[in-house]
Amino acid sequence: MSTCHGFGAHEAHAHLTPMHFERRALRADDVAIDIAYCGVCHSDAHQVDNDWNNTVFPCVPGHEIVGHVTATGSDVTRFKVGDRVAVGCLVDSCRHCAPCEAGEEQHCVEGPTPTYNGRDRITGEITYGGYSQHIVVRESFVLRMPAALDARLAAPLLCAGITVWMPMSKSGVGPGSKVAIVGLGGLGHLAVKLAAALGAEVTVITSSPGKVDDARTLGANHVLLSNDSKAMLAAANAFDFILDTIPMRHNVNPYLMLLARNGKLVVVGAIDLLEPVHGALLMRNNRSLAGSLIGGIEATQELLDFCAERNVLPDCEMIDIREIDTAFERMRANDVKYRFVIDMASLKGVSVD
């Protein structure tokens, strides 16, 4: 085992403070990784606040990890010391159920092991995340970082990126597709960039006139204000695919009306109850309403390779680990364009009281 230095919360709604904890000794199929950068996800704040009533404290968040390999177990064949690598939301699964065999480890029948606030499948010990010096991960859950990707900015692709990539990829978004992105935050801004890179005609749907210029800068062809009833009516039946990134309870009916025949609306932001859905809106045009949860390891690697090829990166603000509480406050207030990334070099010199 090895002692690791990181930042964590010891109770709900607490400040994140420096702490020490133990990482497991390398198993035969493990990769040890020094962490260079870690993205800050909205779910990190939810876990620290115990909003989902499942947080085990102390909690060390972070599941958007970029770093380099420092050691490998005896059975590891895909990585060597010095390789640039990444780790996303998952660090293990049963690997033998139907979803796992289909490359959808996030839907593991036995339950996947999250990067933090999960339990190791062998020892039962709590997993700790990327707000830390280093991490040990099973080889099959380590991702290769393409050389063309800027490591400083790539971390949010490992959660926000795969969250929006998966439904677009499975729905065949590409040239000729008319796509709408609802919401322009951490998820939405990456969805716009990726949909544009896939060749789709992209419309951003927002209630904020102040986001019109940003939407176009990010690659949107059009902007539709959701509080403009005439514009919404004129856009009825216009879209093949709508990605809904709104992170709270809301009414999806106005967006369903915008779907063309056989169109699909996919919810990726609201881990909450939705307002009642009018069945007739689904029946008309044979529309469908679906949800999507992150993505598997194969799909995440596909996303990283695509982003390297097309130079797609999130818009990030780099922070010192000591600024994490302020970053959480700003994230909760939607005061970031569009994702925070922690420079983990800032952890050096931080002492544990």
Buried (B, 14 or more C-beta within 10 A) or exposed (E): EEEBBBBBBEEBEBEBBBBEBEBBEBBEBBBBBBBBBBBBBBBBBBBBBBBEEEBEBBBBBBBBBBBBBBBBBEEBEEBEEEBBBBBBBBBBBBBEBEBBEEBBBBBBEEEBBBBBBBBBBEEEEBBBBBBBBBBBBBBBBBBBBBEEBEBBBBBBBBBBBBBBBBBBBBBEBEEEBBBBBBBBBBBBBBBBBBBBBBEBBBBBBBEBEEBBEBBBEBBBBBBBBBEEEEEBEEBEEBBBBBBBBBBEEBEBBBBBBBBBEEBBBBBBBBBEEBEEBBEEBBEBBEBBBEBBBBBBBEBBBBBBBBBBEBEBBBBBBEBBBBBBBEBBEBBEEBEBBBBBBBBBEBBEEBEEE
